[in-house]
Amino acid sequence: MTTPPPGCPAHAGATPLISATAAPDHRVVFRRLRDEQGPVALVELEPGVQAWLVMGYRELLAVTRDERLFSHDARNWRDLNDGVVAPDSGLLPMMGWRPNLFQADGDEHRRLRRPVDEGIATIDQRAIRREVEALCTDLIAQFSERGSADLIGEYAAIIPTLALATLFGLDREGGQELRRALAALFGSQENSQAGDRRFDEILIDLVQSRKLNPVNDVTGVIVAHEALHGDEERVQSLVPLIGAGNETMTSWIAHTLRLLLTDPRFSAQLRGGSLGVDDALDEALWREPPMNVMPARYALQDCELGGQSIRRGDVLVLGLGAVVDDPLMQTGNGPVAEPFNRAHLSFAAGPHSCPARVPARVIVRTAVGTVLNQLPDVHLSIPAEELTWLPSPWTRVPTALPVEFSTVIADPPLARAGA
C-alpha cells in the first residue's frame, strides 16, 4: 500500500475500518476521515493490512464502472501476493479469490452472471411472499405470548436464511446450519475461515443433490446451465447469492425495523401517518446500506483517485455507508434521502450491481410488514442510543433489538404491509 505523505493524518497509522462500522454512529467516523483525507481515505482492514476506503459518489461510480482500471480479481492484490495478508487471515473468506461472478471481470463475468440471472428469473414473487409470511408467522408465534423478544436473534437473523433455504432447496435444519456458518464468515474474525469451509460444504452437498434430483428452481437452473464449467463453478455461483443475500437482508430488515421503532417520523406516523414500510425500506438503504462497506476492487495500474495516489495492486473498498454524506448528495435540507428516491448505491453500480434486488425487497418488506401487523404495539425496550453492533468491517447489524409488545396478535396478517 502507498505510504502516506508526511503531514497526512494517516501517516501515523491508518484508522481501523471496524472502528467505523462498529461505532455508535459510523457516519461520524466517515465524516472525520473525509475531512482529514478527502473522498478516498487510507484505513486498516486488520493489523498491518491497509486499504483505500472510497467514500465519494463520483469516485465510487468510477471504481465500480471501470473494470479496465479496477478489477474484482483478488489475484491482483499486492499485499496478498507479497505475504502481507496471512494465509489464516479472517479477511480471506470475504476477499480471497473464488471462481465466481463476484471475482470476475469483462466477458468472464458476463458468462458467470448469465446462469445467476436466469436462475433468479425463476423466482415466483407471490409464492416467495407467501412462504416468507408463513415463516415470519411461525417465528413470531414462538415469542408472541412472552410479550418481549429480540428482533435480531429471534427474527431478522433467521428469516433471510430460511427464505433462501426455501428458494435454493435446503430444509429448515440446513438453513439454520447455513446461518451459523455465514455469521462466522461475515464477521471476518478468528472463526471466519471455519465458517467459510462449512458454507462451502453445505453448497457442495446441495449441488450434488440437485444433480441427482433436478428441479426447476434457482439452484436447478444454475446446476444445469451450459455456461458453467464443472461443479466448482456451480457451487461458487451460489456463494454470492446465498452468502451475500443472507447477511444483507438481515441488515436491511434490522435497520428498517430500527427506523420504524425509533425515528419519530416513522414510529408516530406508522399508525395513521403518511410514512410507512416502503419509506423506511428506502431510507434504510440510504443511511444504513446492507453492505456498509463492500469489498473489494484492485488497482490494475498506478492512478489518481480522489486526490490520492493509488498504486498498482492496492485494494479499494467501497464506502457505501459513507456516500450519503458526500457534498454531491446533499441538498439545502440535508442528505438526498427522500421517500422512494432510489438513486443510492446500496446495490452498487456498474456490471456488478446486485442481481437479486427485487426478490430481496419482497423478502425484506414481507418480514417487516408481518411483524408490524402481528405485533401492532411493538416498541423498543431500551433507549435507542444503547444499541450495539456485531463486529464486522463490512456490515452493521445490531447485536440485539429488544422489544416489548402486548400478547394480542393482530389479524389478518399483512393488512398494514399491503396498504
Sine and cosine of phi, psi and omega as CSV:
sin_phi,cos_phi,sin_psi,cos_psi,sin_omega,cos_omega
0.00,0.00,0.56,-0.83,-0.01,-1.00
-0.87,0.49,0.71,-0.70,0.09,-1.00
-0.97,0.26,0.79,-0.61,-0.01,-1.00
-0.89,0.46,0.55,-0.84,0.01,-1.00
-0.93,0.37,0.43,-0.90,0.07,-1.00
-0.82,0.57,0.66,-0.75,-0.02,-1.00
1.00,-0.04,-0.30,0.95,0.05,-1.00
-0.94,0.34,0.69,-0.73,0.00,-1.00
-0.85,0.52,-0.41,0.91,-0.01,-1.00
-0.99,0.15,-0.12,0.99,-0.13,-0.99
-0.88,0.47,-0.59,0.81,-0.05,-1.00
-0.99,0.13,-0.06,1.00,-0.02,-1.00
0.61,-0.79,0.75,-0.66,-0.04,-1.00
-0.97,0.26,0.51,-0.86,0.05,-1.00
-0.93,0.36,0.79,-0.62,0.09,-1.00
-0.88,0.48,0.78,-0.63,-0.03,-1.00
-0.86,0.51,-0.61,0.79,-0.04,-1.00
-0.91,0.41,-0.34,0.94,0.06,-1.00
-0.94,0.35,-0.36,0.93,0.10,-1.00
-1.00,0.08,-0.79,0.62,-0.09,-1.00
-0.91,0.40,-0.43,0.90,0.01,-1.00
-0.99,-0.13,0.02,1.00,-0.04,-1.00
-0.96,0.29,0.46,-0.89,0.09,-1.00
-0.81,0.58,-0.62,0.78,0.10,-1.00
-0.74,-0.67,0.99,-0.12,-0.07,-1.00
-0.89,0.45,-0.47,0.88,-0.07,-1.00
-0.93,0.37,-0.44,0.90,0.08,-1.00
-0.88,0.47,-0.69,0.73,0.01,-1.00
-0.92,0.39,-0.68,0.73,0.02,-1.00
-0.88,0.47,-0.65,0.76,0.01,-1.00
-0.90,0.44,-0.65,0.76,0.03,-1.00
-0.88,0.47,-0.71,0.71,0.03,-1.00
-0.87,0.49,-0.64,0.77,0.02,-1.00
-0.91,0.42,-0.68,0.74,0.00,-1.00
-0.90,0.44,-0.60,0.80,-0.07,-1.00
-0.99,0.15,-0.62,0.79,-0.17,-0.99
-0.83,-0.55,-0.20,0.98,-0.05,-1.00
0.99,-0.13,-0.23,-0.97,-0.11,-0.99
-0.96,0.29,-0.15,0.99,0.08,-1.00
-0.79,-0.61,0.87,-0.49,-0.14,-0.99
-0.80,-0.60,0.54,-0.84,0.05,-1.00
-0.99,0.17,0.78,-0.62,0.04,-1.00
-0.74,-0.68,0.19,-0.98,0.02,-1.00
-0.93,-0.36,0.83,-0.56,0.01,-1.00
-0.98,0.18,-0.66,0.76,0.16,-0.99
-0.45,-0.89,0.23,-0.97,-0.07,-1.00
-0.78,0.62,0.85,-0.52,0.03,-1.00
1.00,0.05,-0.10,1.00,-0.03,-1.00
-0.89,-0.45,0.91,-0.41,-0.09,-1.00
-0.95,-0.32,0.30,-0.95,0.02,-1.00
-0.46,-0.89,0.32,-0.95,0.14,-0.99
-1.00,-0.05,0.84,-0.54,0.07,-1.00
-1.00,-0.03,0.90,-0.44,-0.07,-1.00
-1.00,-0.07,0.90,-0.43,-0.10,-0.99
-0.89,-0.45,-0.20,0.98,-0.04,-1.00
-1.00,0.07,0.60,-0.80,-0.04,-1.00
-0.88,0.48,-0.77,0.64,0.00,-1.00
-0.89,0.47,-0.66,0.75,-0.03,-1.00
-0.92,0.39,-0.62,0.78,0.05,-1.00
-0.89,0.45,-0.68,0.74,0.03,-1.00
-0.90,0.44,-0.64,0.77,0.01,-1.00
-0.89,0.46,-0.69,0.72,-0.05,-1.00
-0.93,0.36,-0.62,0.79,-0.06,-1.00
-0.98,0.19,-0.36,0.93,-0.08,-1.00
-0.98,-0.19,-0.37,0.93,-0.11,-0.99
-0.98,-0.21,1.00,0.02,-0.02,-1.00
-0.97,0.25,-0.25,0.97,0.04,-1.00
-0.96,0.27,-0.37,0.93,-0.03,-1.00
-0.94,-0.34,-0.53,0.84,-0.06,-1.00
-0.80,-0.59,0.94,-0.35,-0.08,-1.00
-1.00,-0.10,0.42,-0.91,0.13,-0.99
-1.00,0.06,-0.20,0.98,-0.19,-0.98
-0.99,0.17,0.93,-0.38,-0.07,-1.00
-0.92,0.40,-0.20,0.98,0.07,-1.00
-0.94,0.34,-0.13,0.99,0.11,-0.99
-1.00,-0.05,0.05,1.00,-0.07,-1.00
-0.99,0.16,0.94,-0.35,-0.09,-1.00
-0.88,0.47,-0.69,0.72,-0.04,-1.00
-0.90,0.43,-0.51,0.86,0.07,-1.00
-0.95,0.32,-0.71,0.70,-0.01,-1.00
-0.92,0.39,-0.51,0.86,-0.04,-1.00
-1.00,0.02,0.01,1.00,0.03,-1.00
0.99,0.11,0.14,0.99,0.07,-1.00
-0.92,0.40,-0.61,0.79,0.08,-1.00
-1.00,0.06,0.87,-0.49,-0.05,-1.00
-0.93,0.36,0.50,-0.87,0.01,-1.00
-0.86,0.52,-0.45,0.89,0.00,-1.00
-0.98,-0.18,0.31,0.95,-0.01,-1.00
-0.86,0.50,0.68,-0.74,0.09,-1.00
-0.93,0.38,-0.19,0.98,0.03,-1.00
-0.97,0.25,-0.46,0.89,-0.20,-0.98
-0.91,0.41,-0.57,0.82,0.07,-1.00
-0.85,0.52,-0.50,0.87,0.05,-1.00
-1.00,-0.03,-0.50,0.87,-0.19,-0.98
-0.90,-0.44,-0.24,0.97,0.01,-1.00
-0.93,0.36,0.37,-0.93,-0.06,-1.00
-0.94,0.34,0.67,-0.74,0.14,-0.99
-0.71,-0.70,0.52,-0.85,0.03,-1.00
-0.99,0.14,0.90,0.44,0.03,-1.00
-0.71,-0.70,0.05,-1.00,-0.11,-0.99
-0.89,0.45,-0.44,0.90,-0.03,-1.00
-0.93,0.37,-0.51,0.86,-0.07,-1.00
-0.98,-0.22,0.15,0.99,-0.07,-1.00
-0.94,-0.34,0.39,-0.92,0.03,-1.00
-0.81,-0.58,0.32,-0.95,0.19,-0.98
0.85,0.53,-0.70,-0.72,-0.06,-1.00
-0.88,0.47,-0.59,0.80,0.01,-1.00
-0.90,0.44,-0.66,0.75,0.06,-1.00
-0.89,0.45,-0.68,0.73,-0.01,-1.00
-0.90,0.44,-0.61,0.79,0.03,-1.00
-0.90,0.44,-0.70,0.71,-0.06,-1.00
-0.97,0.24,-0.43,0.90,-0.02,-1.00
-0.98,0.19,-0.49,0.87,-0.08,-1.00
-0.83,0.56,-0.74,0.67,0.04,-1.00
-0.88,0.47,-0.57,0.82,0.01,-1.00
-0.91,0.41,-0.74,0.67,0.02,-1.00
-0.87,0.50,-0.67,0.74,-0.01,-1.00
-0.94,0.34,-0.56,0.83,0.07,-1.00
-0.92,0.40,-0.70,0.72,0.02,-1.00
-0.89,0.46,-0.55,0.83,-0.01,-1.00
-0.90,0.44,-0.30,0.95,0.02,-1.00
-0.98,0.19,-0.19,0.98,-0.09,-1.00
-0.94,0.34,0.81,-0.59,0.09,-1.00
-1.00,0.03,0.95,-0.30,-0.12,-0.99
-0.91,0.42,-0.59,0.80,0.05,-1.00
-0.91,0.42,-0.66,0.76,-0.02,-1.00
-0.92,0.40,-0.68,0.73,-0.02,-1.00
-0.93,0.37,-0.54,0.84,0.07,-1.00
-0.88,0.47,-0.69,0.72,0.03,-1.00
-0.90,0.43,-0.68,0.73,0.01,-1.00
-0.88,0.48,-0.71,0.70,-0.03,-1.00
-0.92,0.39,-0.64,0.77,0.05,-1.00
-0.86,0.50,-0.66,0.75,0.02,-1.00
-0.91,0.41,-0.67,0.74,0.05,-1.00
-0.86,0.50,-0.72,0.69,-0.02,-1.00
-0.89,0.45,-0.68,0.73,0.01,-1.00
-0.88,0.48,-0.67,0.74,0.04,-1.00
-0.88,0.47,-0.69,0.72,0.00,-1.00
-0.90,0.44,-0.71,0.70,-0.01,-1.00
-0.88,0.47,-0.60,0.80,0.01,-1.00
-0.88,0.48,-0.45,0.89,-0.03,-1.00
-0.95,0.30,-0.36,0.93,0.00,-1.00
-0.80,-0.60,-0.01,1.00,-0.14,-0.99
-0.90,0.44,-0.58,0.81,-0.04,-1.00
-0.97,0.23,-0.22,0.98,-0.01,-1.00
-0.98,0.20,-0.46,0.89,-0.02,-1.00
0.99,0.15,0.08,1.00,0.04,-1.00
-0.44,-0.90,0.35,-0.94,0.00,-1.00
-0.22,-0.98,0.26,-0.96,0.21,-0.98
-0.96,-0.27,0.95,-0.33,-0.09,-1.00
-0.97,0.24,0.04,1.00,0.20,-0.98
-1.00,-0.07,-0.93,0.36,-0.10,-0.99
-0.90,0.44,-0.52,0.86,-0.04,-1.00
-0.98,-0.19,0.01,1.00,-0.09,-1.00
-0.54,-0.84,-0.96,0.28,-0.15,-0.99
-0.88,0.47,-0.55,0.84,-0.03,-1.00
-0.99,0.17,-0.22,0.97,-0.07,-1.00
-0.98,-0.18,-0.66,0.75,-0.13,-0.99
-0.84,0.54,-0.77,0.64,-0.04,-1.00
-0.85,0.52,-0.66,0.75,-0.03,-1.00
-0.89,0.45,-0.71,0.70,-0.02,-1.00
-0.93,0.37,-0.59,0.81,0.05,-1.00
-0.91,0.42,-0.69,0.72,0.02,-1.00
-0.93,0.38,-0.60,0.80,0.06,-1.00
-0.86,0.52,-0.66,0.75,0.04,-1.00
-0.90,0.44,-0.72,0.69,-0.04,-1.00
-0.90,0.44,-0.58,0.81,-0.14,-0.99
-0.98,-0.22,0.01,1.00,0.13,-0.99
1.00,-0.09,0.38,0.92,0.09,-1.00
-0.99,-0.17,0.53,-0.85,0.11,-0.99
-0.99,0.16,0.03,-1.00,-0.09,-1.00
-0.91,0.41,-0.61,0.79,0.03,-1.00
-0.89,0.45,-0.68,0.73,0.07,-1.00
-0.89,0.45,-0.59,0.81,0.04,-1.00
-0.90,0.43,-0.64,0.77,0.02,-1.00
-0.92,0.39,-0.64,0.77,0.04,-1.00
-0.91,0.42,-0.63,0.77,0.06,-1.00
-0.87,0.50,-0.66,0.75,-0.02,-1.00
-0.88,0.48,-0.68,0.73,-0.01,-1.00
-0.90,0.43,-0.65,0.76,0.01,-1.00
-0.90,0.43,-0.67,0.75,-0.05,-1.00
-0.95,0.32,-0.56,0.83,0.05,-1.00
-0.87,0.50,-0.65,0.76,0.04,-1.00
-0.93,0.36,-0.69,0.73,-0.05,-1.00
-0.86,0.50,-0.75,0.66,-0.09,-1.00
-0.96,0.27,-0.30,0.95,0.02,-1.00
-0.94,0.35,-0.37,0.93,-0.04,-1.00
0.78,0.63,0.64,0.77,0.04,-1.00
-0.93,-0.37,-0.32,-0.95,-0.13,-0.99
-0.92,0.40,-0.41,0.91,0.02,-1.00
-1.00,-0.09,0.17,0.98,-0.11,-0.99
-0.90,0.43,-0.68,0.73,-0.05,-1.00
-0.93,0.36,-0.57,0.82,0.07,-1.00
-0.90,0.44,-0.67,0.75,0.06,-1.00
-0.89,0.46,-0.62,0.78,0.02,-1.00
-0.90,0.44,-0.69,0.73,0.01,-1.00
-0.89,0.46,-0.67,0.74,0.00,-1.00
-0.92,0.38,-0.62,0.79,0.06,-1.00
-0.84,0.54,-0.74,0.67,0.02,-1.00
-0.89,0.46,-0.64,0.77,0.01,-1.00
-0.88,0.48,-0.67,0.74,0.02,-1.00
-0.89,0.46,-0.67,0.74,-0.03,-1.00
-0.95,0.32,-0.58,0.81,0.06,-1.00
-0.88,0.48,-0.71,0.70,0.03,-1.00
-0.88,0.47,-0.62,0.78,0.00,-1.00
-0.91,0.42,-0.69,0.72,0.03,-1.00
-0.89,0.46,-0.70,0.72,0.01,-1.00
-0.89,0.45,-0.62,0.78,0.03,-1.00
-0.89,0.45,-0.66,0.75,-0.02,-1.00
-0.94,0.34,-0.52,0.85,0.05,-1.00
-0.91,0.42,-0.59,0.81,0.00,-1.00
-0.98,0.18,-0.52,0.85,-0.05,-1.00
-0.74,-0.68,0.98,0.17,-0.07,-1.00
-0.87,0.48,0.67,-0.74,0.07,-1.00
-0.67,-0.74,0.62,-0.79,-0.03,-1.00
-1.00,0.07,0.92,0.40,0.12,-0.99
-0.84,-0.54,-0.19,-0.98,-0.07,-1.00
-0.85,0.53,-0.76,0.65,-0.01,-1.00
-0.90,0.44,-0.68,0.74,-0.02,-1.00
-0.87,0.49,-0.67,0.74,0.03,-1.00
-0.89,0.45,-0.70,0.71,-0.02,-1.00
-0.91,0.42,-0.70,0.71,-0.04,-1.00
-0.90,0.44,-0.58,0.82,-0.06,-1.00
-1.00,-0.01,-0.06,1.00,-0.17,-0.99
-0.95,0.30,0.72,-0.70,-0.06,-1.00
-0.95,0.32,-0.28,0.96,-0.02,-1.00
-0.97,0.25,-0.28,0.96,-0.06,-1.00
-1.00,-0.09,0.65,-0.76,-0.11,-0.99
-0.95,-0.32,1.00,0.05,0.10,-1.00
1.00,-0.09,0.19,-0.98,-0.09,-1.00
-0.93,0.37,-0.53,0.85,0.00,-1.00
-0.88,0.48,-0.69,0.73,0.03,-1.00
-0.93,0.37,-0.55,0.84,0.04,-1.00
-0.91,0.42,-0.73,0.68,0.02,-1.00
-0.88,0.48,-0.73,0.68,-0.06,-1.00
-0.93,0.36,-0.36,0.93,0.10,-1.00
-0.94,0.35,-0.45,0.89,0.03,-1.00
-0.99,0.15,-0.40,0.92,-0.10,-0.99
-0.83,0.55,-0.81,0.59,-0.05,-1.00
-0.93,0.36,-0.51,0.86,-0.01,-1.00
-0.93,0.36,-0.75,0.66,-0.05,-1.00
-0.99,0.14,-0.72,0.70,-0.05,-1.00
-0.90,0.43,-0.86,0.51,-0.02,-1.00
-0.92,0.39,-0.59,0.80,-0.03,-1.00
-0.88,0.47,-0.66,0.75,-0.04,-1.00
-0.91,0.42,-0.79,0.61,-0.08,-1.00
-0.92,0.40,-0.65,0.76,-0.05,-1.00
-0.94,0.34,-0.61,0.79,0.04,-1.00
-0.94,0.35,-0.59,0.81,0.10,-1.00
-0.84,0.54,-0.73,0.68,0.00,-1.00
-0.89,0.45,-0.70,0.72,-0.04,-1.00
-0.90,0.43,-0.69,0.72,0.06,-1.00
-0.88,0.48,-0.73,0.68,-0.06,-1.00
-0.87,0.50,-0.73,0.69,-0.07,-1.00
-0.97,0.26,-0.50,0.86,0.08,-1.00
-0.92,0.39,-0.71,0.70,0.05,-1.00
-0.88,0.47,-0.65,0.76,0.01,-1.00
-0.87,0.49,-0.69,0.72,0.06,-1.00
-0.87,0.50,-0.73,0.68,-0.05,-1.00
-0.90,0.43,-0.49,0.87,-0.05,-1.00
-1.00,-0.03,-0.36,0.93,-0.15,-0.99
-0.86,-0.51,-0.41,0.91,-0.05,-1.00
-1.00,0.01,0.87,-0.50,-0.06,-1.00
-0.83,0.56,-0.50,0.86,0.00,-1.00
-0.89,0.45,-0.47,0.88,-0.01,-1.00
-0.98,-0.21,-0.75,0.67,-0.11,-0.99
-0.88,0.48,-0.59,0.81,0.03,-1.00
-0.99,0.16,-0.66,0.75,-0.15,-0.99
-0.99,0.12,-0.27,0.96,0.07,-1.00
-0.83,0.55,-0.58,0.81,-0.05,-1.00
-0.99,-0.14,0.92,0.40,0.10,-1.00
0.91,-0.41,-0.03,1.00,-0.03,-1.00
-0.98,-0.18,-0.23,-0.97,-0.13,-0.99
-1.00,-0.07,-0.33,0.95,-0.01,-1.00
-0.99,-0.10,0.62,-0.78,-0.05,-1.00
-0.53,-0.85,-0.47,-0.88,-0.14,-0.99
-0.88,0.48,-0.73,0.68,-0.04,-1.00
-0.90,0.45,-0.62,0.79,0.06,-1.00
-0.89,0.46,-0.68,0.73,0.00,-1.00
-0.93,0.37,-0.62,0.78,0.06,-1.00
-0.84,0.54,-0.72,0.70,-0.03,-1.00
-0.93,0.36,-0.67,0.74,-0.02,-1.00
-0.93,0.38,-0.58,0.82,0.06,-1.00
-0.87,0.49,-0.61,0.79,0.02,-1.00
-0.91,0.41,-0.58,0.82,0.03,-1.00
-0.94,0.34,-0.77,0.63,-0.21,-0.98
-1.00,-0.04,-0.48,0.88,-0.02,-1.00
-0.67,-0.74,0.93,0.38,-0.06,-1.00
-0.84,0.54,0.56,-0.83,-0.07,-1.00
-0.81,0.59,-0.65,0.76,0.19,-0.98
-0.97,-0.23,0.98,-0.18,-0.05,-1.00
-0.90,0.43,-0.62,0.79,0.13,-0.99
-0.75,-0.67,0.78,-0.62,-0.08,-1.00
-0.95,-0.30,0.85,-0.53,0.16,-0.99
-1.00,0.08,0.45,-0.90,-0.29,0.96
-0.43,-0.90,0.32,-0.95,0.15,-0.99
-0.80,-0.60,0.43,-0.90,-0.08,-1.00
-0.78,-0.62,0.82,-0.58,-0.07,-1.00
-0.93,0.37,0.78,-0.63,0.00,-1.00
-1.00,0.00,-0.19,0.98,0.08,-1.00
-0.35,-0.94,0.25,-0.97,0.06,-1.00
-0.89,0.45,0.65,-0.76,0.00,-1.00
-0.35,-0.94,0.05,-1.00,0.08,-1.00
-0.90,-0.44,0.69,-0.72,0.02,-1.00
-0.55,-0.84,0.85,-0.52,0.05,-1.00
0.85,0.53,0.53,0.85,0.01,-1.00
0.99,0.10,0.02,1.00,0.02,-1.00
-0.95,-0.30,0.54,-0.84,0.07,-1.00
-1.00,0.01,0.94,-0.34,-0.03,-1.00
-0.99,-0.11,0.75,-0.66,0.02,-1.00
-0.99,-0.16,0.47,-0.88,0.09,-1.00
-0.81,0.59,0.75,-0.67,0.00,-1.00
1.00,-0.05,-0.17,0.98,0.08,-1.00
-0.91,0.41,0.50,-0.87,0.06,-1.00
-0.98,-0.21,0.65,-0.76,0.05,-1.00
-0.84,-0.54,0.69,-0.72,0.07,-1.00
-0.89,-0.46,0.54,-0.84,-0.18,-0.98
-1.00,-0.07,0.90,-0.43,-0.03,-1.00
-0.99,0.11,0.94,0.35,-0.06,-1.00
-0.90,0.45,-0.49,0.87,0.02,-1.00
-0.99,0.17,-0.14,0.99,-0.01,-1.00
-0.98,-0.20,-0.33,0.94,-0.17,-0.99
-0.92,0.39,-0.42,0.91,-0.01,-1.00
-0.88,0.47,-0.38,0.92,0.01,-1.00
-1.00,-0.09,0.08,1.00,0.13,-0.99
-0.89,0.45,0.74,-0.68,0.02,-1.00
-0.80,0.60,-0.47,0.88,0.04,-1.00
-0.90,0.43,-0.39,0.92,-0.05,-1.00
-1.00,-0.09,0.12,0.99,-0.07,-1.00
-0.99,-0.17,0.50,-0.87,0.20,-0.98
-0.87,-0.49,-0.05,-1.00,0.05,-1.00
-0.89,0.46,-0.33,0.94,-0.04,-1.00
-0.97,-0.23,0.16,0.99,0.00,-1.00
0.92,-0.40,-0.32,-0.95,-0.06,-1.00
-0.86,0.51,0.56,-0.83,0.01,-1.00
-0.98,0.18,0.99,0.10,-0.05,-1.00
-0.73,-0.69,0.67,0.74,-0.02,-1.00
-0.92,0.40,0.44,-0.90,0.05,-1.00
-0.80,0.60,0.66,-0.75,0.03,-1.00
0.94,0.34,0.06,1.00,0.13,-0.99
-0.99,0.16,0.92,-0.40,-0.08,-1.00
-0.90,-0.43,0.58,0.81,0.03,-1.00
-1.00,0.03,0.21,0.98,0.04,-1.00
-0.94,0.34,0.08,-1.00,0.02,-1.00
-0.92,-0.40,0.43,0.90,-0.06,-1.00
-0.89,0.46,-0.46,0.89,0.05,-1.00
-0.98,-0.18,0.31,0.95,-0.06,-1.00
0.91,0.42,-0.25,-0.97,-0.05,-1.00
-0.46,-0.89,0.16,-0.99,0.03,-1.00
0.98,0.20,-0.29,-0.96,-0.09,-1.00
-0.87,0.49,-0.42,0.91,-0.08,-1.00
-0.99,-0.17,0.33,0.95,0.05,-1.00
-0.88,0.47,0.45,-0.89,-0.13,-0.99
-0.84,0.54,0.80,-0.60,-0.01,-1.00
-0.99,0.14,-0.19,0.98,-0.15,-0.99
-0.88,-0.48,0.47,0.88,-0.09,-1.00
-0.91,0.41,-0.54,0.84,-0.04,-1.00
-0.94,0.34,-0.81,0.58,0.05,-1.00
-0.89,0.46,-0.51,0.86,0.04,-1.00
-0.89,0.46,-0.68,0.73,0.00,-1.00
-0.90,0.43,-0.62,0.79,0.03,-1.00
-0.87,0.50,-0.73,0.69,-0.03,-1.00
-0.90,0.43,-0.73,0.68,-0.06,-1.00
-0.92,0.39,-0.69,0.72,-0.02,-1.00
-0.90,0.44,-0.65,0.76,0.02,-1.00
-0.91,0.43,-0.66,0.75,0.01,-1.00
-0.89,0.46,-0.71,0.71,-0.01,-1.00
-0.93,0.37,-0.73,0.69,-0.03,-1.00
-0.89,0.46,-0.61,0.80,-0.04,-1.00
-0.91,0.41,-0.71,0.70,-0.03,-1.00
-0.92,0.40,-0.57,0.82,0.01,-1.00
-0.94,0.35,-0.58,0.82,0.01,-1.00
-0.96,0.27,-0.65,0.76,-0.07,-1.00
-0.99,0.11,-0.36,0.93,0.05,-1.00
-0.80,-0.60,0.94,0.34,-0.19,-0.98
-0.91,0.42,-0.37,0.93,0.02,-1.00
-0.96,-0.28,0.39,0.92,-0.02,-1.00
-0.87,0.49,0.65,-0.76,0.01,-1.00
-0.49,-0.87,0.45,-0.89,-0.01,-1.00
-0.92,0.40,0.68,-0.74,-0.07,-1.00
-0.99,-0.13,-0.01,1.00,0.10,-1.00
-0.75,-0.66,0.33,-0.94,0.10,-1.00
-0.87,0.49,0.63,-0.78,-0.05,-1.00
-0.85,0.53,-0.54,0.84,-0.04,-1.00
-0.94,0.33,-0.19,0.98,0.03,-1.00
-1.00,0.02,-0.06,1.00,0.04,-1.00
-0.91,0.42,0.63,-0.78,0.06,-1.00
-0.86,-0.50,0.09,-1.00,-0.19,-0.98
-0.79,-0.62,0.64,-0.77,0.07,-1.00
-0.91,0.43,0.63,-0.78,-0.06,-1.00
-0.95,0.30,0.86,-0.51,0.10,-1.00
-0.24,-0.97,0.67,-0.75,0.10,-1.00
-0.97,0.26,-0.14,0.99,-0.16,-0.99
-0.94,-0.34,-0.61,0.79,-0.10,-0.99
-0.83,-0.55,0.34,-0.94,0.07,-1.00
-0.81,-0.58,1.00,-0.04,0.05,-1.00
-0.93,-0.37,0.78,-0.63,0.04,-1.00
-0.84,0.55,0.62,-0.78,0.07,-1.00
-0.86,0.51,-0.63,0.78,0.03,-1.00
-0.41,-0.91,0.39,-0.92,0.10,-1.00
-0.74,-0.67,0.98,0.21,-0.09,-1.00
-0.96,0.29,0.76,-0.65,-0.05,-1.00
-0.72,-0.70,0.32,-0.95,0.13,-0.99
-0.78,-0.63,0.37,-0.93,-0.06,-1.00
-0.23,-0.97,0.27,-0.96,0.12,-0.99
-0.96,0.30,0.30,-0.95,-0.05,-1.00
-1.00,0.01,0.10,0.99,0.05,-1.00
-1.00,0.03,0.84,-0.54,-0.01,-1.00
-1.00,-0.05,0.77,-0.63,-0.02,-1.00
-0.92,0.38,0.43,-0.90,0.02,-1.00
-0.55,-0.83,0.68,-0.73,0.11,0.99
-1.00,0.07,0.40,-0.92,0.02,-1.00
-0.90,0.43,0.51,-0.86,0.10,-0.99
0.92,0.40,0.22,0.98,0.05,-1.00
-0.88,0.48,-0.69,0.73,-0.02,-1.00
-0.93,0.37,-0.69,0.73,-0.06,-1.00
-0.89,0.45,-0.51,0.86,-0.01,-1.00
-1.00,0.03,-0.05,1.00,-0.04,-1.00
-0.92,0.38,0.00,0.00,0.00,0.00
